[in-house]
Amino acid sequence: MPEHTHVLFVEDDDVIREATQLALERDGFAVTAMPDGLSGLEAFRADRPDIALLDVMVPGLDGVSLCRRIRDESTVPVIMLSARADSIDVVLGLEAGADDYVTKPFDGAVLVARIRAVLRRFGHAGHSAGAGADGPADSDGVLVFGELEVDTEGMEVRRAGQPVALTPTEMRLLLEFSGAPGTVLSRDKLLERVWDYGWGGDTRVVDVHVQRLRQKIGQDRIETVRGFGYKLRG
């Protein structure tokens, strides 16, 4: 992780915002903290942070809408913060393009660990251990699955010859699948490999990202194996 990684933190609760900012700064992060979504969007456009932490319930422009606005302009990693673990909050945030979420109240050390995990995988989007191990690759590192082409060296994806725009998390997920076509990958294994979770995590993160990936590469390309996980059709 680069020194003084810049974090945009949007939180309307003054106590949480100030305490979290201090905790992150003690861990070496540079933090821009904003109390509402509109000022958060302005700060994002002005500063171009390395990662954004967005509370779901902020005034002006809620966290989910802010995430969508950021995702329209950038693939910068986004972590949503929610006071509830309700499925609606979690799924809406992830469907808006968030890469992960943390439920409040959170432990500062856990939040830092999650930030660092996201930053590690964004910094190593092209270094998935399984990618390219199997599958029909040519000398340029291009894996071909029907009309889908995955360039594991250039980090580019094409479907029927047209470029497909993926976030780094979606790219890492696809690399895991394309590195082992036809092999069932469990949700826990994907959490470990893609989200860098060394502990149990919420598998809804996997399910929503798989659905987002299907929308981009074809609904039938990734098959659900009930009770086990997912696999890429070769």
C-alpha positions as CSV (number, residue, x, y, z in Angstrom):
1,M,0.0,0.0,0.0
2,P,1.4,3.4,-0.9
3,E,2.4,5.7,1.9
4,H,-0.3,8.2,2.9
5,T,-3.0,6.5,1.0
6,H,-5.8,9.1,0.5
7,V,-9.2,8.1,1.9
8,L,-12.4,10.0,1.2
9,F,-14.7,9.4,4.2
10,V,-18.4,10.6,4.0
11,E,-20.3,10.3,7.4
12,D,-22.9,12.7,8.8
13,D,-22.4,11.7,12.5
14,D,-19.9,14.2,13.9
15,V,-18.6,11.9,16.6
16,I,-18.1,8.9,14.3
17,R,-16.6,11.0,11.5
18,E,-14.0,12.7,13.8
19,A,-13.1,9.5,15.7
20,T,-12.7,7.4,12.6
21,Q,-10.7,10.1,10.8
22,L,-8.3,10.3,13.8
23,A,-8.0,6.5,13.9
24,L,-7.3,6.3,10.1
25,E,-4.7,9.1,10.3
26,R,-3.0,7.3,13.2
27,D,-2.6,4.3,10.8
28,G,-0.9,6.5,8.2
29,F,-3.8,7.4,6.0
30,A,-4.5,10.9,4.6
31,V,-8.2,11.5,5.2
32,T,-10.7,13.9,3.7
33,A,-13.9,13.7,5.8
34,M,-17.2,15.2,4.6
35,P,-20.6,15.3,6.4
36,D,-22.9,14.8,3.4
37,G,-23.1,13.3,-0.1
38,L,-22.9,16.4,-2.2
39,S,-19.7,17.7,-0.4
40,G,-18.4,14.2,-0.7
41,L,-18.9,14.2,-4.5
42,E,-17.2,17.6,-4.8
43,A,-14.2,16.3,-2.7
44,F,-14.0,13.2,-4.8
45,R,-13.8,15.1,-8.0
46,A,-11.3,17.6,-6.6
47,D,-9.0,15.2,-4.8
48,R,-9.4,11.9,-6.6
49,P,-8.8,9.7,-3.5
50,D,-7.4,6.2,-3.5
51,I,-10.5,4.8,-1.8
52,A,-13.9,6.0,-0.6
53,L,-15.7,5.1,2.6
54,L,-19.4,6.0,2.2
55,D,-22.0,5.8,4.9
56,V,-25.3,4.7,3.4
57,M,-27.5,7.2,5.3
58,V,-26.0,10.7,4.7
59,P,-28.0,13.8,3.8
60,G,-28.1,15.6,0.4
61,L,-27.0,12.7,-1.7
62,D,-27.3,9.3,0.0
63,G,-24.3,6.9,0.1
64,V,-25.8,4.5,-2.5
65,S,-26.4,7.4,-5.0
66,L,-23.0,8.8,-4.3
67,C,-21.5,5.4,-5.0
68,R,-23.3,5.3,-8.4
69,R,-22.0,8.8,-9.2
70,I,-18.4,7.8,-8.3
71,R,-18.7,4.5,-10.3
72,D,-19.9,6.4,-13.4
73,E,-16.6,8.4,-13.3
74,S,-14.1,6.0,-11.8
75,T,-13.1,2.5,-10.7
76,V,-11.7,3.7,-7.4
77,P,-12.5,1.2,-4.7
78,V,-15.6,1.9,-2.6
79,I,-16.5,0.5,0.8
80,M,-20.1,1.2,2.1
81,L,-20.7,1.7,5.8
82,S,-24.2,0.9,7.2
83,A,-25.7,1.0,10.7
84,R,-27.8,-2.1,9.7
85,A,-26.9,-5.4,8.2
86,D,-30.2,-5.5,6.3
87,S,-30.2,-7.2,3.0
88,I,-31.6,-4.2,1.3
89,D,-28.8,-1.9,2.5
90,V,-26.1,-4.4,1.6
91,V,-27.4,-5.4,-1.8
92,L,-28.3,-1.8,-2.9
93,G,-24.7,-0.7,-2.0
94,L,-23.1,-3.5,-3.8
95,E,-25.4,-3.2,-6.9
96,A,-24.4,0.5,-7.0
97,G,-20.8,-0.6,-7.6
98,A,-19.4,-0.9,-4.1
99,D,-16.6,-3.4,-3.6
100,D,-17.3,-4.3,0.0
101,Y,-19.3,-3.1,3.1
102,V,-18.7,-2.8,6.8
103,T,-21.5,-2.8,9.4
104,K,-21.5,-0.1,12.1
105,P,-20.5,-0.1,14.9
106,F,-17.2,-1.3,13.7
107,D,-13.8,-1.9,15.3
108,G,-11.2,0.5,14.0
109,A,-8.7,-2.3,13.4
110,V,-11.2,-4.3,11.4
111,L,-12.0,-1.3,9.2
112,V,-8.3,-0.7,8.6
113,A,-7.9,-4.4,7.7
114,R,-10.7,-4.2,5.2
115,I,-9.4,-1.0,3.6
116,R,-6.0,-2.6,3.2
117,A,-7.5,-5.8,1.8
118,V,-9.4,-3.8,-0.8
119,L,-6.3,-1.8,-1.7
120,R,-4.1,-4.9,-2.0
121,R,-6.4,-6.5,-4.5
122,F,-6.8,-3.3,-6.5
123,G,-3.1,-3.0,-6.6
124,H,-2.7,-6.6,-7.8
125,A,-5.7,-7.0,-10.1
126,G,-3.6,-8.7,-12.6
127,H,-2.0,-11.2,-10.3
128,S,-4.7,-13.7,-9.4
129,A,-3.0,-17.0,-8.5
130,G,-5.4,-19.1,-10.5
131,A,-5.6,-17.0,-13.6
132,G,-4.2,-18.6,-16.7
133,A,-3.4,-21.9,-15.0
134,D,-5.8,-23.8,-17.3
135,G,-8.1,-22.9,-20.1
136,P,-7.5,-22.2,-23.8
137,A,-4.9,-19.5,-23.7
138,D,-2.8,-18.4,-26.7
139,S,0.8,-17.1,-26.6
140,D,-0.5,-13.6,-25.7
141,G,-2.2,-14.9,-22.6
142,V,-5.7,-14.6,-24.0
143,L,-8.3,-17.0,-22.7
144,V,-11.2,-17.7,-25.0
145,F,-14.6,-19.0,-23.9
146,G,-17.0,-18.9,-26.8
147,E,-17.5,-15.2,-27.6
148,L,-15.7,-14.2,-24.4
149,E,-12.0,-13.3,-24.6
150,V,-10.0,-12.6,-21.4
151,D,-6.6,-11.0,-21.8
152,T,-4.8,-11.9,-18.6
153,E,-1.8,-9.8,-19.4
154,G,-3.4,-6.7,-20.8
155,M,-6.3,-6.9,-18.2
156,E,-8.8,-6.5,-21.0
157,V,-12.1,-8.4,-21.7
158,R,-14.0,-8.6,-25.0
159,R,-17.4,-10.1,-25.7
160,A,-18.2,-10.7,-29.3
161,G,-15.3,-8.5,-30.2
162,Q,-16.6,-5.6,-28.1
163,P,-14.6,-4.3,-25.0
164,V,-16.2,-5.0,-21.7
165,A,-15.6,-2.5,-18.9
166,L,-15.0,-4.3,-15.5
167,T,-14.1,-2.9,-12.1
168,P,-10.9,-4.3,-10.6
169,T,-13.0,-6.5,-8.3
170,E,-15.0,-7.9,-11.2
171,M,-11.8,-8.5,-13.1
172,R,-10.3,-10.5,-10.3
173,L,-13.4,-12.5,-10.0
174,L,-13.4,-13.3,-13.7
175,L,-9.7,-14.2,-13.5
176,E,-10.5,-16.8,-10.8
177,F,-13.2,-18.3,-13.0
178,S,-11.3,-18.2,-16.2
179,G,-8.2,-19.8,-14.5
180,A,-10.2,-22.9,-13.7
181,P,-13.0,-23.3,-16.3
182,G,-15.6,-26.0,-15.4
183,T,-14.3,-26.1,-11.8
184,V,-16.8,-25.2,-9.1
185,L,-15.5,-22.4,-6.9
186,S,-17.3,-22.1,-3.5
187,R,-18.3,-18.7,-2.2
188,D,-15.9,-19.1,0.7
189,K,-13.0,-19.7,-1.7
190,L,-13.9,-16.7,-3.8
191,L,-14.1,-14.6,-0.6
192,E,-10.6,-15.7,0.3
193,R,-9.1,-15.3,-3.2
194,V,-10.8,-12.2,-4.5
195,W,-11.8,-10.3,-1.3
196,D,-8.7,-11.4,0.6
197,Y,-10.8,-12.5,3.6
198,G,-8.8,-14.6,6.0
199,W,-11.9,-15.0,8.0
200,G,-15.6,-15.8,7.3
201,G,-17.3,-13.1,5.3
202,D,-20.8,-12.3,4.0
203,T,-21.3,-14.4,0.9
204,R,-23.8,-11.8,-0.4
205,V,-20.8,-9.8,-1.6
206,V,-19.9,-12.7,-3.9
207,D,-23.5,-13.3,-5.1
208,V,-24.1,-9.6,-6.1
209,H,-20.7,-9.4,-7.9
210,V,-21.3,-12.6,-9.8
211,Q,-24.7,-11.2,-10.9
212,R,-23.0,-7.9,-12.0
213,L,-20.4,-9.9,-13.9
214,R,-23.0,-12.0,-15.6
215,Q,-24.7,-8.9,-16.8
216,K,-21.5,-7.8,-18.6
217,I,-20.2,-11.1,-19.9
218,G,-23.4,-13.0,-20.5
219,Q,-26.0,-14.5,-18.1
220,D,-25.2,-18.1,-19.1
221,R,-21.4,-17.9,-18.9
222,I,-21.3,-18.4,-15.1
223,E,-23.3,-21.3,-13.9
224,T,-24.7,-21.6,-10.3
225,V,-24.1,-25.0,-8.8
226,R,-26.7,-25.1,-6.0
227,G,-25.2,-25.9,-2.6
228,F,-21.6,-25.5,-3.8
229,G,-20.9,-22.3,-5.6
230,Y,-20.2,-21.1,-9.2
231,K,-18.3,-22.3,-12.3
232,L,-17.4,-20.8,-15.6
233,R,-18.7,-22.6,-18.7
234,G,-15.8,-23.5,-20.9
